[in-house]
Amino acid sequence: MHEHNFDGMQVLFIEDDAVVRKGARQAMELAGLKVTACATAEEALPHLTPEFPGIVLSDIKLPGIDGLRLLDIAIAQDPTLPVILVTGHGDVSMAVGAMRQGAYDFIEKPFTADLLVEVCRRALDKRHLVLENIKLRRQLEKREGIEARIVGRSAAMTKVRQLVLNLAPKSADIIILGETGTGKELVARCLHDFSERRDHPFVAINCGALPESIFESELFGHEEGAFTGAQRQRIGKIEYANGGTLFLDEIESMPLALQVKLLRVLQERQVERLGSNKLISVNFRVIAAAKEDLSALAEQGKFRADLYYRLNVASLTLPALRSRREDIPLLFEFFVLQAALRYGQPAALISSELLSSLMAQRWAGNVRELHNIADRFVLGLLDDTLAPSGARREASLAEQVDAFERAVIEDALRRHGGNIVAAADSLNIPKKTLYDKLKRFDISTEQFR
């Protein structure tokens, strides 16, 4: 559990006995808790504002409004507010009834200072988390429109958002290119959600995850008895996407034989279930995604050129995270806020030391990998390789520049299959300069071939 210092948090304490009130207040203050003490509930009520930054600790027997009535008033205003009731000896059944009404806990007199502080700390911890989550939710809600979906201030991501908004209303099929983890499905969903098809299905198929034996049935559907095991009629993904969007992820993994059939469906916008002779008209948009260069695969005969040209009416390339490092702090903060809400944990402060470490990573898994790191950070599971201990010094500017330069060079080599001449040309530097840098960073081109 996260430790909190409860800065700004308080215990609103109501006790009519002056001696008991003074003793309990001193015990709590000695334990580092801030206390506002009142003799009556009427005196305490003005403090109970919406999202009161603390908890209520009240004796049940009070002059005027008693503790049970105060409990009703408090939880009517905020059901998440922890109210602890103090009961006299023999009034335990009354306290149990109060728990059913929504009290957080009760303490029976006489009580020890340790018990009082322990119960209050536990309640404050719960209250701190509730208020933190409200704050986080508001921060996330401030993000509006496409900027809340496709996060980043870099020129590359600004261009991606503009392309999505431009292409979304069009009916043209689209290819999204990008490495694993760059957010291809997220962009596909945005293209769908910002289009007139938003109220119809978004149907996603991972072509690389479907066994070839069931691929055709999944895509086109089948009639009862079409093949062994086809015990009932099945609507295929294409037919189900009618009126909406069909997202074909890792389309480069689709078997060549099925590519021919898909091409026919795309040309005619009609689908025929397995075991049927009936053509069914379908109105859908195709968004295909690939992590490999489809045009290069088409030239090599590994992907049908005619299908590539049919799909490639419009294309959108997502940049690797290492090529837009300036977005890492914003993305990481965004993912940390999301994770804090999802796991019910406070969002810890992100140190400059951690950000420096994040900026220096290679991010082979791109945004998906950063998302995973944010989850682990919120859960307190980051190891020293990404979150250096306080004993380690912060990376110098030179070290951060070197890490960035290495990542850019490796990206160029990866894109050009380890070809040094092509990589040097794309980086706009002399071949000799690139050789010198490869030697300096101890980079082998073999791994990129």
N, C-alpha and C positions, 0 to 999 in steps of 0.2 A: 504494500500500500504506500502511496506517496505521502511524505511528511509535509505538513503545511505549517507555516508560522502564524497563520490566521491574521495577517496584517489587515487592519480595517474591519475585522470581524469582532463581534461583541456578544456577551451573554446579557440578555435583558432579564434581570432577576427580580421577582416579586415575592416579598416576604413581609408580613405585618409585624412580626416580632423583631424589635430593634436589635436585640442581642444576637439572635440567630442570624439576622441579616448581615450584621457587621462581621461575625465570625466566618460565615460562608463566603462573603465578599473578599475578605483578606486571604482565605485559602485559595480562591481562584486567582486573585491578583498575584500572589506569590508564585503560582504556577505559570505566570505569564499571560493570563487571559484578561482581556479588557471587559470590565463589568459596568453595567448601568443598573443601579439598584433602586427599586421603588417600594413604597410601603403598601400601595394599593394597585389594583388592576386599572382603575380609572387614571392613575398617574402614569401607568405604563402604555396605555392605548395610543397616545400621540406618537410614540416611538415606532409603532408597527406600521410602517409605510410599505408600499408594494416593493417586493424584492428586498425586504429588510436584511441587512448584511450581518446576520447572526442567528441566534437561537433564543428561545424563551424557556426560562426556568422559573416555575411558579409553584408556590404552596397551593394546595387545593382549597383549604379553609381560609378565606379572606373576608374582611368586611366589605359590604357592597357586592360588586361583581366577584364571584368566586372563581377558583381556578378552572372548573369545568366549563363555566360560561366563557371565560377568557379563551379556553381551548377552542370552543366553537367559533368565536369571533376570529381568532387567528387563522384557523385552517379554512374558514370561509373566504378569507382574503387571499391566502396562499396555501394550498393543500400540501405543498412540499416543505413548508416551514417546520422544523423540528421543535416540538413542545415537550418539555420534560416536566412532569408533575411531581411534587414532593408531598408525600402522604404521611399522616401520623400512624402510629402503631395500631393495628387492627382495622385500618382502612384499605387493606390490600385489595379487597373485592371491588371497592370503588375505583381504585387505580386500574385494575384489569378492565373494568368497564370503560374507563377513559381511553385505554389502549385501543379498544374496539371503535371508539369515536374518532381515532386518528392521532392520539398522543404518540410521540416517538418512544418515550420510556418513562419509568417512574422510579423514584428513590424513596425508600422508607426511612422515616426518622426513628432513632438517631442514626446518622450516617457519618462515615469517616471522610476526611478531606480528600483522601486518595480516590475513594469511590466517586465523590462528587466531580472531581477534576476529570477522571477517566470517562465518565458518562458524558460530560460536557464536551470534552475533546472529540469523542466519537461523533457526537451530534454536529459539532462545528465542522468536522471533516466532511460529513455528508452535505451540510449546507454549502460549504465552499465549492464542492463539486457541482452541485445544482446550479449555483450562480455562475460558475465558470462555463458550464455548458450553455446557459442562456446567452452569455457574452459571446461565445464562439458561434452559436447559431445566428446571432445578429450579424457578426462579421461576415459569415458566409452568405447571408441573405442580401447583404449590400452589393454583392457581385451580381450583375444583371446581364441578361442576354447572352450572346455568344462568348463574351469575355469570361463568364462564369464557367463555361464548358471547355473552351480551348484557351488555356492559361499561358501567358507569356507576353513580354513587352518587346522582345527582339524584333528586328525588321522581318526576319523569316516567318515568325508566327503571326505578325501583323498581316503579312501577305497571305498566309494560309487562311486566316479568318475572313479576309476580304474575298478570297476565292470561294470559300464556302458560301458566303452570303450571296455572291454573284451566281454561283452554279446551282444552289439549292432550288430556286423557283423553276429552273429549266427542266425539261424532260429528258435531256441527254444522259446516256449511260456514261459512267465515270470509272477511271482506274486510279486508285490511290497507291502510290509507291512509297516504301519506307522500310527501314530495318525493323526487326522484331522489337516491340515495345515502344514504338514511336507514337502510338495512339491512332492507328488506322481505323479501328472499329468505332472509336469515339468520334472521329471526324465523319465517318459514314452515318452515324446516328444523328449528328448535327445536320448533315445534308438532308436527312429524312425529316427531322423535327422542324427545320426551318423552311420546309416545302409545303405545298398544298396536300401532300400525301400523309401528313403527320397523323391524321386520325385513322389511318389504315395500317395494316401490320408492317413491322420492320422484321424481316425474317433473315436470320444470320446462319450461314453454313460455313464451318471450317473444313475446307476441302482437304486439308492435310490430316485431319483427325478421323475422317470417315473411311472405313474399310471399303475397298473397291467392290466387294460382293454386294453391299447394300446401297452403294452410292446412287445407282440409277433409280432404285425404288424411292429413296429419300427425296431425290430431286424431282422426279416426274410422277411419283405415285404409282399405284397398281390396283388392278381389279381383283376381286376374290378369285382364287384359283389360278392366278397368272403364273405362279411358279410354286414349287414345293414350299409349304410353310405360309403361303399367302392365304390365310383363313378368312380375311375380311378385306373389304375395299379400304384403300388408304389414299388420302389426299396428299399429294407431294408438296414440297416446299415452294415450288414455283407457283403452283395453283393457289396455295395458301397466301402467297404474297400479292394476290390480285388487288389492285388499287393502291398498293404500297410499294415497298422497296425490298429487293432481294440483295442481300450482302453476301458475296462470295469471297471469303477470306482465304489467303494462301492459294489463290486460283492456279498458280503454277504447278500445284500438286495434283490437279484434276487429270485423270487418265485421258490419254489422247482420244480413245474411242468415244468417251463421253463428251469431249470437247466438240466433236462433230454434231452430236445430238443437241448440245446446248446452243451451238451456232444456229441451227435450224429454228429452235424455239425463239431465239433473239430476233431472227429475221422475220419470222411469221407472227410472233407474239401469240402462238398457239401451242398448247401442250397436249400430248397424248399419253395417257396412263399406260403402264405395262399391262398387256393382256386386253387392250381395248383398241378399237379402230376409230373411235370418236375423237375429233379434235375439239379442244376446249379453248376458247379465246381468253387470254389473260392480259390485263393491263398492269404492267409493273415496270419499275425502273431498276436497272442493275447497277450496283456499285461493286466493283471487283477490287481486291487488295492483293498486293504481291510484295514480297520482301526481296525478290530478285528482278533483274532487268528483263522484262518480258520480250522486248524487241530483240535482245541478244539471244534469248532462249529460242525465239522464233527463227532466227538466222541459223541456229544450231539444229533445228528440227525437233526441239524438245517441247515446243509449244506451237500450236497451229497459228500461222501468220494471219489467216483470214479471221479467226476468232479475236486475235489481238487487235486487228484494225477495226473490227466491229465494236469492240468494247472501248477502244481508245478514242472515243469522240471527244472526251475531255479528260485531262489527267491532272493530278495534284500530287506533288512530292512533299513528304514530310521530312524535315531535317532531323538528323541525329542529335541527341541531346548535347554531345560533346562539341557540336558546331554552333550551339546557341547557349553557351555556358552562362551568359548574363541572365538567363531565365531561371537558373537553378535556385537562387534564394527565394524568389517569388513562388515557384512551383513547390519547393520544399515546405514553405510556410503554409501554403494552401492544403497540401496533403496532411500536414501535422494537424491543422484545424479539423479536417475531416476525420482523421483517425481519433482525435481526442473525443469528438462527439460519438463516433461509432463504438469506442471501447469504454466510454464513460470515465475517461481519465483527464486530468488537467493537462493543458498544453504547456509543457516546460519551455523555458526560454531557450532560444537557439543561439548558442555562443558563436562569436566570430571565429573561434578556433574550429568549431564543427563546420561552419560554412566554408572555411578555407580548405578543410579536408574534402568536403563535398565537391568543391570547384576543381580539385586536383584529380578526381577519379576519372577513369576512362569511360564508364557507363556503357558497357557492352549491351546491357539490357535496356538502355535508354530510360524513358519516363516510367516505364513499369518497374524498373529496378529502383529508381528514386522513390517511387510510391511505397515499395516494400521497405526501404530504409526508413521512411517517415513512420510507417507502422511500428517498426522495431524501436525507433527512437521514443515514441509515445509509450510503448510498453516497457521501456527500460532495458531493451535487449541488445543495444548496439555494442559491438566489441571494440577493442582499442584500435583496430585497423581503420575504422571510420570515425571514431570519436576519441582522439588522443587524450590521454590523461592530463590532468592539470600540471603534472611534472614536466611534460614535454613542452618545448617552446613552440610558438606559433610559426607556421611556415613563412619564410621570408618572401618578399616580392619576387626575387630572382627565382626561388624554388617554384613559386606558383606560375610564373611565366614559363619556366622550363616544362612544367607539367602540361600546361596548355599547348605549348609548341609541339611536344611529343605527341599529344593526342591528335593535333591537326595533321601532322606528318603521317601517323598511322592510318588515319582516315583516308588520306589521299592514296596511300599504298593499297589499302583495302579496296577502294573504288577502282583502281587500275590493275588489280590482280598482281601486285608486287612489281609492276613495270616502273623502274626508276625514271626513265626518260619521260614517260607520260605523267608520272606523279610530279616530277620537277616542273614540267610544263604547266600543269594545272595549278601549282603553287606559285608560278611565275618567278621561279628562282633558277639559277644555273645548276646544271647537273652536278658539278663539283661541290657546290654549296650543300646540296642535298646529301651527297656522299659523306661530307664532313659531319653533318648533323646526325646521320645514321650511325656513324662511328662514335660520336660523342654520347648519344643516347643508348648505344648498344642495341640498335634495332636491326633485326634480321628480316630480310624481305621474303625469306622462304615461307614464313607463316602466312603470307598473304597470297601465295600462289595456288 
